Amino acid sequence: MSDRRPVILRPDELPAKDRGAGARTVPLVTSGRGATTFLNGITSFEPGAAIPHHTHNVAESVIVVEGDAVVDIDGVRTLLRTFDTTFVPANIPHHFENASGSSPMKIFWTYASVEATRTIVGTGAHSRVDAEHPDGPAGPADLVHESALITVLPGREERFEAAVAAAAPLFQQAGGARTFLLERSCETPLQYRLVVGWDSVDDHTSGFRNSPAFLRWRELIAATIADLPQVTHFRHVLTAF
């Protein structure tokens, strides 16, 4: 069985990281807590506090959840009220400040990838956001992606797609399985790519392939495919934006 479980996270019960200059961060959804596609958390600012100007390698969205803030996005400063929301694409310098000298301020942030990094503009200091977990590194986030190129028999596309949807729970319950998606070629409509994220190659090749679920998976798609899937495995190298 996969170790993914629903979790309730209570910020006041979780450890916080002191960011310095009056800012403290509580990571919420991290790779160590099961995230595979995004990260989020809360940063609290004391009156007048600010964090350094920085960039990320992925898109970021921030919601002001308490107080008033100033956001500086590439030199443009904007006053934000509670629940105002920002979206900043990758590689654009920005930072947040508490607009009040007497009241606290909090933001709720989300990064579009577990591979998110932060680079401080003034110093060039560079770190992985998910490695800032107060208890140390949050766990492996570099999933192995199984990429299966599958050619479908003419006229059986809808039946194949339905079979893959029916098979999704087989993968979801497999040990080490994290993500599951199906893509269809625009240029060659009979070609599909199934991408499954695994904690390790062994979880796929030794675990899933030796399980009854694998046999059931092959049974579901057998009458719809032209040949056996062509399978390769990949690891993440770079997220540029």
Stockholm file with secondary structure:
# STOCKHOLM 1.0

chainA/1-241         MSDRRPVILRPDELPAKDRGAGARTVPLVTSGRGATTFLNGITSFEPGAAIPHHTHNVAESVIVVEGDAVVDIDGVRTLLRTFDTTFVPANIPHHFENASGSSPMKIFWTYASVEATRTIVGTGAHSRVDAEHPDGPAGPADLVHESALITVLPGREERFEAAVAAAAPLFQQAGGARTFLLERSCETPLQYRLVVGWDSVDDHTSGFRNSPAFLRWRELIAATIADLPQVTHFRHVLTAF
#=GR chainA/1-241 SS CCCCCCCCCCGGGSCCEEEETTEEEEECSCGGGTCSSCEEEEEEECTTCBCCCEEESSCEEEEEEESCEEEEETTEEEEECTTCEEEECTTCCEEEEECCSSSCEEEEEEESCTTCEEEETTTCCEEEGGGGCTTSCCCCCCCEEEEEEEEBCTTCHHHHHHHHHHHHHHHHTSTTEEEEEEEECSSSTTEEEEEEEESCHHIIIIIGGGSHHHHHHHHHHTTTBSSCCEEEEEECCCCCC
#=GC SS_cons         CCCCCCCCCCGGGSCCEEEETTEEEEECSCGGGTCSSCEEEEEEECTTCBCCCEEESSCEEEEEEESCEEEEETTEEEEECTTCEEEECTTCCEEEEECCSSSCEEEEEEESCTTCEEEETTTCCEEEGGGGCTTSCCCCCCCEEEEEEEEBCTTCHHHHHHHHHHHHHHHHTSTTEEEEEEEECSSSTTEEEEEEEESCHHIIIIIGGGSHHHHHHHHHHTTTBSSCCEEEEEECCCCCC
//
